[in-house]
């Protein structure tokens, strides 16, 4: 028996995720900066007092965030966050905008797992749900964390003010 028919659902998922990622990323790169220069109901800090220190303490985000890739510069017109790793106000404000763009991208990528229900049995759809969550949730956390730290800098407070560990330089903000 040939394994080719068994590979079709797997290949469909891989191509689907790739195509959806390129489409969402391309559309996001085309968003005008004024659409992203302010917080929305989705990107504003949460009412429970969302703080960068909580991301550090509860998630250990500073340990693992450098390992995440930055696909910001992967498409034409995109901006790699590392290219904005200066502390002048203009760069910090642009990086703030790019964290919003990246958050929207990862929120838009996540629901593709639902589309896989068109060709996969329920266990396969469940695997895609886990995949979507594992690959997007950490990126969302990093964008929110970076935005909180950037706001501290723009308000004249050093990131992590009141924390016992020394704040890292701008490159720690720029990864992913």
Secondary structure by P-SEA (a helix, b strand, c coil): ccccccaaaaaaaaaaaaaaaaaaaaaaaacccccccccccccccccccccaaaaaaaccccccccccccccccccccccccccccccaaaaaaaaaaaaaaaaaaaaaccccccccccccaaaaaaaaaaaaaacaaaaaaaaaaaaaaaaaaaccccccccccccccccccccc
